[in-house]
Amino acid sequence: MNKNIVNRILEETDYIIKTEKTIREIANVFNISKSTVHKDLHERLKLIDKTKYLKVNKILKYHIDIRHIRGGVSTKKKYLNLVN
């Protein structure tokens, strides 16, 4: 794998472990697509560092578990802003 790609993956990994941000937020910070971040953290990271992969996977599973709550909060904010 290209050294630049490996460095990018490790930077993304350290960032998500440190901040626990979502894939979408990480994509915005690193100025890459959500698909690339997803592929980096789900497929490529497993080949580079299994320990970090397990940590990241735990964070991403948590995001999946709470996404329905985030969606509800976001919708509530949207409609509150329309009324005000």
GROMACS elastic network, one bead per residue, 0.5 to 0.9 nm:
[ bonds ]
;  ai    aj funct       b0    kb
    1     4     6  0.85672   500
    1     5     6  0.70073   500
    1     6     6  0.69142   500
    2     5     6  0.53273   500
    2     6     6  0.64149   500
    2     7     6  0.87974   500
    3     6     6  0.50821   500
    3     7     6  0.61718   500
    3     8     6  0.86100   500
    4     7     6  0.51343   500
    4     8     6  0.61623   500
    4     9     6  0.86296   500
    5     8     6  0.50441   500
    5     9     6  0.61323   500
    5    10     6  0.86133   500
    5    40     6  0.86648   500
    6     9     6  0.51281   500
    6    10     6  0.62175   500
    6    11     6  0.86212   500
    6    40     6  0.89677   500
    6    44     6  0.84302   500
    6    45     6  0.84158   500
    6    48     6  0.77262   500
    7    10     6  0.51687   500
    7    11     6  0.61543   500
    7    12     6  0.86308   500
    8    11     6  0.50878   500
    8    12     6  0.61547   500
    8    13     6  0.84966   500
    8    30     6  0.86764   500
    8    40     6  0.86054   500
    9    12     6  0.51034   500
    9    13     6  0.60331   500
    9    14     6  0.86232   500
    9    37     6  0.80926   500
    9    40     6  0.58396   500
    9    41     6  0.70941   500
    9    44     6  0.77476   500
    9    45     6  0.67341   500
    9    48     6  0.88815   500
   10    14     6  0.60963   500
   10    15     6  0.84421   500
   10    45     6  0.78328   500
   10    48     6  0.86718   500
   10    49     6  0.88643   500
   11    14     6  0.52358   500
   11    15     6  0.60895   500
   11    16     6  0.86794   500
   12    15     6  0.50597   500
   12    16     6  0.61734   500
   12    17     6  0.85792   500
   12    26     6  0.71181   500
   12    27     6  0.89404   500
   12    30     6  0.78448   500
   12    37     6  0.77364   500
   12    40     6  0.83112   500
   12    41     6  0.78782   500
   13    16     6  0.53159   500
   13    17     6  0.61602   500
   13    18     6  0.85055   500
   13    40     6  0.88166   500
   13    41     6  0.70625   500
   13    45     6  0.80835   500
   13    52     6  0.72107   500
   13    53     6  0.80998   500
   13    56     6  0.69298   500
   14    17     6  0.51957   500
   14    18     6  0.60233   500
   14    19     6  0.85282   500
   14    52     6  0.84446   500
   15    18     6  0.51369   500
   15    19     6  0.59465   500
   15    20     6  0.76028   500
   15    21     6  0.80003   500
   15    26     6  0.78803   500
   16    19     6  0.52297   500
   16    21     6  0.56252   500
   16    22     6  0.76223   500
   16    23     6  0.84200   500
   16    26     6  0.74019   500
   16    56     6  0.70078   500
   16    59     6  0.80168   500
   17    20     6  0.55611   500
   17    21     6  0.83111   500
   17    52     6  0.83604   500
   17    55     6  0.71371   500
   17    56     6  0.64046   500
   17    59     6  0.76867   500
   18    21     6  0.85254   500
   20    56     6  0.86448   500
   20    59     6  0.65413   500
   20    60     6  0.84955   500
   20    63     6  0.89412   500
   21    24     6  0.81427   500
   21    25     6  0.60471   500
   21    26     6  0.65326   500
   21    59     6  0.86928   500
   21    63     6  0.88242   500
   22    25     6  0.52004   500
   22    26     6  0.62381   500
   22    27     6  0.86024   500
   22    59     6  0.87508   500
   22    60     6  0.75011   500
   22    63     6  0.70300   500
   23    26     6  0.50896   500
   23    27     6  0.60998   500
   23    28     6  0.87140   500
   23    34     6  0.62174   500
   23    35     6  0.88365   500
   23    37     6  0.64352   500
   23    38     6  0.67573   500
   23    60     6  0.81635   500
   24    27     6  0.50965   500
   24    28     6  0.64215   500
   24    29     6  0.88341   500
   24    33     6  0.81752   500
   24    34     6  0.56984   500
   24    37     6  0.83122   500
   25    28     6  0.51641   500
   25    29     6  0.63211   500
   25    30     6  0.87683   500
   25    34     6  0.87172   500
   26    29     6  0.50559   500
   26    30     6  0.61406   500
   26    31     6  0.81529   500
   26    32     6  0.83841   500
   26    34     6  0.80035   500
   26    37     6  0.73743   500
   27    30     6  0.53430   500
   27    31     6  0.55868   500
   27    32     6  0.50330   500
   27    33     6  0.55329   500
   27    34     6  0.53634   500
   27    35     6  0.86352   500
   27    36     6  0.80398   500
   27    37     6  0.62398   500
   28    32     6  0.66972   500
   28    33     6  0.78343   500
   28    34     6  0.83787   500
   29    32     6  0.80653   500
   30    33     6  0.87441   500
   32    35     6  0.83832   500
   32    36     6  0.66504   500
   32    37     6  0.72280   500
   33    36     6  0.52609   500
   33    37     6  0.65158   500
   33    38     6  0.86655   500
   34    37     6  0.51362   500
   34    38     6  0.60382   500
   34    39     6  0.85487   500
   35    38     6  0.50323   500
   35    39     6  0.60764   500
   35    40     6  0.84496   500
   36    39     6  0.51071   500
   36    40     6  0.59640   500
   36    41     6  0.85396   500
   37    41     6  0.60640   500
   37    42     6  0.83581   500
   38    41     6  0.53197   500
   38    42     6  0.58459   500
   38    43     6  0.79861   500
   39    42     6  0.52672   500
   39    43     6  0.53678   500
   39    44     6  0.65505   500
   39    45     6  0.85287   500
   40    43     6  0.58525   500
   40    45     6  0.59141   500
   40    46     6  0.88406   500
   41    44     6  0.63174   500
   41    45     6  0.52750   500
   41    46     6  0.76611   500
   41    53     6  0.71427   500
   41    56     6  0.72506   500
   41    57     6  0.79671   500
   42    45     6  0.63407   500
   42    46     6  0.68242   500
   42    53     6  0.76078   500
   42    56     6  0.85911   500
   42    57     6  0.75288   500
   43    46     6  0.57008   500
   43    47     6  0.72434   500
   44    47     6  0.54313   500
   44    48     6  0.66457   500
   44    49     6  0.89719   500
   45    49     6  0.58826   500
   45    50     6  0.71811   500
   45    52     6  0.76865   500
   45    53     6  0.58143   500
   46    49     6  0.57450   500
   46    50     6  0.51528   500
   46    51     6  0.84463   500
   46    52     6  0.81586   500
   46    53     6  0.54865   500
   46    54     6  0.83197   500
   47    50     6  0.69109   500
   47    53     6  0.88188   500
   48    52     6  0.88474   500
   48    53     6  0.84765   500
   49    52     6  0.56187   500
   49    53     6  0.61734   500
   49    54     6  0.88960   500
   50    54     6  0.63116   500
   50    55     6  0.88657   500
   51    54     6  0.53240   500
   51    55     6  0.66239   500
   51    56     6  0.88604   500
   52    55     6  0.50701   500
   52    56     6  0.61315   500
   52    57     6  0.84245   500
   53    56     6  0.51424   500
   53    57     6  0.59214   500
   53    58     6  0.85603   500
   54    57     6  0.50536   500
   54    58     6  0.62461   500
   54    59     6  0.88254   500
   55    58     6  0.52642   500
   55    59     6  0.65606   500
   55    60     6  0.88695   500
   56    59     6  0.51264   500
   56    60     6  0.61950   500
   56    61     6  0.85874   500
   57    60     6  0.50723   500
   57    61     6  0.60607   500
   57    62     6  0.85593   500
   58    61     6  0.51886   500
   58    62     6  0.63059   500
   58    63     6  0.88190   500
   59    62     6  0.51259   500
   59    63     6  0.64201   500
   59    64     6  0.88719   500
   60    63     6  0.50060   500
   60    64     6  0.63652   500
   60    65     6  0.87038   500
   61    64     6  0.50475   500
   61    65     6  0.62343   500
   61    66     6  0.88378   500
   62    66     6  0.63871   500
   62    67     6  0.85890   500
   63    66     6  0.53417   500
   63    67     6  0.59137   500
   64    67     6  0.53069   500
   64    68     6  0.81509   500
   65    68     6  0.75031   500
   65    69     6  0.86521   500
   66    69     6  0.53582   500
   66    70     6  0.64752   500
   66    71     6  0.87853   500
   67    70     6  0.50196   500
   67    71     6  0.60715   500
   67    72     6  0.86134   500
   68    71     6  0.50963   500
   68    72     6  0.63111   500
   68    73     6  0.87673   500
   69    72     6  0.51562   500
   69    73     6  0.62786   500
   69    74     6  0.85807   500
   70    73     6  0.51236   500
   70    74     6  0.60234   500
   70    75     6  0.85503   500
   71    74     6  0.50859   500
   71    75     6  0.61385   500
   71    76     6  0.85584   500
   72    75     6  0.51599   500
   72    76     6  0.61301   500
   72    77     6  0.86580   500
   73    76     6  0.50660   500
   73    77     6  0.62279   500
   73    78     6  0.86016   500
   74    77     6  0.51753   500
   74    78     6  0.61701   500
   74    79     6  0.88255   500
   75    79     6  0.63377   500
   75    80     6  0.85581   500
   76    79     6  0.54095   500
   76    80     6  0.61079   500
   76    81     6  0.86112   500
   77    80     6  0.50674   500
   77    81     6  0.61107   500
   77    82     6  0.86751   500
   78    81     6  0.53246   500
   78    82     6  0.64699   500
   79    83     6  0.64002   500
   79    84     6  0.87784   500
   80    83     6  0.52973   500
   80    84     6  0.63497   500
   81    84     6  0.52215   500
